[in-house]
Amino acid sequence: MSKARKFVITRLFKGEPKVSDFKLDSEDIPVLQDGQILCEAEFISVDPYQRAYTEGHGVGRTMIGSQVARIVESRADGYPAGRYVVGAWGWRDRTVVDVANADKDFLLPILVPDLGGLPLSLSLGVLGMPGATAYFGLLDICDPKPGEVVVVSGAAGAVGSIAGQIARIKGCRVIGIAGSDVKVKWVKEDLGFDQAFNYKTVNLDKALKEVAPDGVDVYFDNVGGEQSSAVIANMRHRGRIAVCGCISVYNESQVAVAPVIQMHVVSRELRMEGFVVARWSGRWDEAFRELGPWIREGRLKYRETVTDGFVNTPQAFIGMLRGENLGKAVVKV
Ligand SMILES: NC(=O)c1ccc[n+]([C@@H]2O[C@H](COP(=O)([O-])OP(=O)(O)OC[C@H]3O[C@@H](n4cnc5c(N)ncnc54)[C@H](OP(=O)(O)O)[C@@H]3O)[C@@H](O)[C@H]2O)c1
């Protein structure tokens, strides 16, 4: 009987996760039954939600996460061997998926369409969940208009780098915020952001007042905390804020304190809306139908930070949380 490798949690995370919080384990792969497929992971995705969604964590449980995998054996209609699928089966290299009984919204494998020569790993990035997040979070919630000023935090990451470029394609003036000079240079020089700032070295309030003296119309918030308070304090009347995530606090065990924003929200009549990308789960294809051609036309650029080897998945995850990634962080199994 062949084996599957998986990472299980040995200790619940306290602060930043550690390599020693995980253990590489294995299990037997059962003989395939009717309605099942056997998948071999090609790329594992490491994402911030894997730190934030602590309800999915447990000692002895397989670490949560999604992957793009090849179907190597199939006894399920519509899922032929050789096709690639995206599934949320956690950090494991081989998985038997009961397609017939899979939960429709979560565990059901999504067949990867023909990517027209683009890399398979993009189905975990710009042509996957992060791309859909950037697209719907920006366009559906903020409805940016040409000429408006859009600020994106986490600007050099998987979601932020795409959200900022979509805003630019829509004719907005885009300001990015990221955590290193290399990232700032990348989003300005390669991705075409109009301005970008390193939040670790720049006073954001001051910087925004200089580059956007009339205020910010749209804020796509990936990080929360003090950075977001600074942006919100610089919004224009009737500005829109899409709250995508708050990675600045995911490793915190105590509630973080940031400057109060309510006075700005009230006096400038701001609209602030949180979202989860699953809201548009039936419509992700709409996003990919626009994002794909933009990539091929060279209007939308992507970058991946690829860690080699399944055994290095914990390091890739920790590195992503530390900000070591440019663009989407993935593990090549
Ligand atoms: N709502 C949804 O449905 C949805 C879906 C996907 C993702 N998200 C959220 O979107 C955000 C970005 O996700 P992603 O997948 O694109 O990850 P990512 O930006 O590719 O990677 C995480 C980045 O977070 C930044 N970071 C780490 N600690 C930080 C801190 N203390 N303050 C500010 N930034 C920090 C790092 O960049 P720096 O070097 O710039 O610090 C790091 O590279 C996350 O908050 C995530 O939870 C939400």
The ligand as an SDF file (V2000), in Angstrom:
LIG
                    3D

 48 52  0  0  0  0  0  0  0  0999 V2000
  -11.2530   38.3920    2.6570 N   0  0  0  0  0  0  0  0  0  0  0  0
  -10.8560   37.3730    1.9120 C   0  0  0  0  0  0  0  0  0  0  0  0
  -11.6630   36.6130    1.3570 O   0  0  0  0  0  0  0  0  0  0  0  0
   -9.3740   37.1660    1.7560 C   0  0  0  0  0  0  0  0  0  0  0  0
   -8.8720   36.2760    0.7840 C   0  0  0  0  0  0  0  0  0  0  0  0
   -7.4740   36.1780    0.6400 C   0  0  0  0  0  0  0  0  0  0  0  0
   -6.6350   36.9210    1.4600 C   0  0  0  0  0  0  0  0  0  0  0  0
   -7.1790   37.7310    2.3940 N   0  0  0  0  0  0  0  0  0  0  0  0
   -6.3360   38.5730    3.2420 C   0  0  0  0  0  0  0  0  0  0  0  0
   -5.5790   39.4120    2.4080 O   0  0  0  0  0  0  0  0  0  0  0  0
   -4.3460   39.7500    3.0360 C   0  0  0  0  0  0  0  0  0  0  0  0
   -3.2000   39.4510    2.0810 C   0  0  0  0  0  0  0  0  0  0  0  0
   -3.1890   38.0570    1.7950 O   0  0  0  0  0  0  0  0  0  0  0  0
   -2.1850   37.4740    0.6880 P   0  0  0  0  0  0  0  0  0  0  0  0
   -2.5600   36.0730    0.4430 O   0  0  0  0  0  0  0  0  0  0  0  0
   -2.1100   38.4170   -0.4340 O   0  0  0  0  0  0  0  0  0  0  0  0
   -0.7970   37.4700    1.4860 O   0  0  0  0  0  0  0  0  0  0  0  0
    0.5430   38.2080    1.0490 P   0  0  0  0  0  0  0  0  0  0  0  0
    0.2760   39.6610    1.0840 O   0  0  0  0  0  0  0  0  0  0  0  0
    1.0530   37.5990   -0.2070 O   0  0  0  0  0  0  0  0  0  0  0  0
    1.5480   37.7880    2.1900 O   0  0  0  0  0  0  0  0  0  0  0  0
    1.4400   38.2630    3.4670 C   0  0  0  0  0  0  0  0  0  0  0  0
    2.1540   39.6200    3.6060 C   0  0  0  0  0  0  0  0  0  0  0  0
    1.6850   40.2710    4.7780 O   0  0  0  0  0  0  0  0  0  0  0  0
    2.6070   41.2690    5.1250 C   0  0  0  0  0  0  0  0  0  0  0  0
    2.7090   41.3930    6.5740 N   0  0  0  0  0  0  0  0  0  0  0  0
    3.1670   40.5090    7.4690 C   0  0  0  0  0  0  0  0  0  0  0  0
    3.1290   41.0280    8.7200 N   0  0  0  0  0  0  0  0  0  0  0  0
    2.6320   42.2810    8.5850 C   0  0  0  0  0  0  0  0  0  0  0  0
    2.3610   43.3300    9.5040 C   0  0  0  0  0  0  0  0  0  0  0  0
    2.5790   43.2050   10.8190 N   0  0  0  0  0  0  0  0  0  0  0  0
    1.8560   44.4930    9.0240 N   0  0  0  0  0  0  0  0  0  0  0  0
    1.6240   44.6340    7.7030 C   0  0  0  0  0  0  0  0  0  0  0  0
    1.8660   43.6730    6.7860 N   0  0  0  0  0  0  0  0  0  0  0  0
    2.3560   42.5080    7.2220 C   0  0  0  0  0  0  0  0  0  0  0  0
    3.9500   40.8520    4.5330 C   0  0  0  0  0  0  0  0  0  0  0  0
    4.3130   41.8550    3.5710 O   0  0  0  0  0  0  0  0  0  0  0  0
    5.1560   43.1650    4.0120 P   0  0  0  0  0  0  0  0  0  0  0  0
    6.5890   42.8160    3.7440 O   0  0  0  0  0  0  0  0  0  0  0  0
    4.6050   44.1970    3.1150 O   0  0  0  0  0  0  0  0  0  0  0  0
    4.9050   43.4160    5.4700 O   0  0  0  0  0  0  0  0  0  0  0  0
    3.6530   39.5350    3.8230 C   0  0  0  0  0  0  0  0  0  0  0  0
    4.3600   39.3890    2.6320 O   0  0  0  0  0  0  0  0  0  0  0  0
   -4.3080   38.9590    4.3260 C   0  0  0  0  0  0  0  0  0  0  0  0
   -4.7560   39.7790    5.3750 O   0  0  0  0  0  0  0  0  0  0  0  0
   -5.3110   37.8440    4.0880 C   0  0  0  0  0  0  0  0  0  0  0  0
   -5.8460   37.3240    5.2730 O   0  0  0  0  0  0  0  0  0  0  0  0
   -8.5200   37.8710    2.5580 C   0  0  0  0  0  0  0  0  0  0  0  0
  1  2  1  0
  2  3  2  0
  2  4  1  0
  4  5  1  0
  4 48  2  0
  5  6  2  0
  6  7  1  0
  7  8  2  0
  8  9  1  0
  8 48  1  0
  9 10  1  0
  9 46  1  0
 10 11  1  0
 11 12  1  0
 11 44  1  0
 12 13  1  0
 13 14  1  0
 14 15  2  0
 14 16  1  0
 14 17  1  0
 17 18  1  0
 18 19  2  0
 18 20  1  0
 18 21  1  0
 21 22  1  0
 22 23  1  0
 23 24  1  0
 23 42  1  0
 24 25  1  0
 25 26  1  0
 25 36  1  0
 26 27  1  0
 26 35  1  0
 27 28  2  0
 28 29  1  0
 29 30  1  0
 29 35  2  0
 30 31  1  0
 30 32  2  0
 32 33  1  0
 33 34  2  0
 34 35  1  0
 36 37  1  0
 36 42  1  0
 37 38  1  0
 38 39  2  0
 38 40  1  0
 38 41  1  0
 42 43  1  0
 44 45  1  0
 44 46  1  0
 46 47  1  0
M  CHG  2   8   1  16  -1
M  END
$$$$
